[in-house]
Amino acid sequence: MKNTLLAIALASAGILGLPALSHANENDNGGWFINGNVGQSNLDKGAYNDSDTGYAGNIGYRWALSPSVALGVEGGYTNLGTIDAKPSFGALGVGRAEIDGWNLGVNGHFNISPNWYLSGRTGLFRGNLKGGFLNSSGTAVNIDETSSKYYAGAGFGYDFSNNFSVGLNYDYYKVDKNGLNLSPDLVSVSGEYRF
């Protein structure tokens, strides 16, 4: 199912960006950028079903392929918060889930009008994960590991100028290691400055 989400994010970035090719505008979204977002991370897997505040920051560079299409690279840090185990699992010794890490990937910014845009991104997420699960004998197993998987996301927003925009995003983070599969998502508000 998560592979399906990745495919949807990539398809959204590509297919939804196609109408932007016919909407030439004066925007030039190429060049260096820095962005940040904050929102709600959600985790509903195994011993966990809760949410916390998540945030992320990226720096990158985009090449303007046309006035309405820019593709680029990004790197940054994401913290998806701390999630307590469900009470029934916590009583058995399953600890809190904590997820943060570094990302490196590609992104796209597609203007569908002079000010409104769609965005997409995907890449490698090297996440630090702590958490637990019950093994087949019912014993709590707590893990503190690093997972190298992927992230993918899509969003939309408004360009106030060639330099500043705000948006609403959905991002999915694949995070699993040694039987612990957390893989949270993040719904967030973002701001981006281009220079």
Salt bridges, closest charged atoms under 4 A:
GLU74 OE2 - ARG121 NH1 2.59
ASP84 OD1 - ARG96 NE 2.61
ASP159 OD2 - HIS109 NE2 3.14
ASP159 OD1 - ARG194 NH2 3.10
ASP171 OD1 - ARG121 NE 2.99
ASP176 OD1 - LYS149 NZ 3.62
ASP176 OD2 - LYS174 NZ 3.25
GLU192 OE1 - ARG62 NH2 2.92
GLU192 OE2 - ARG194 NH1 2.77
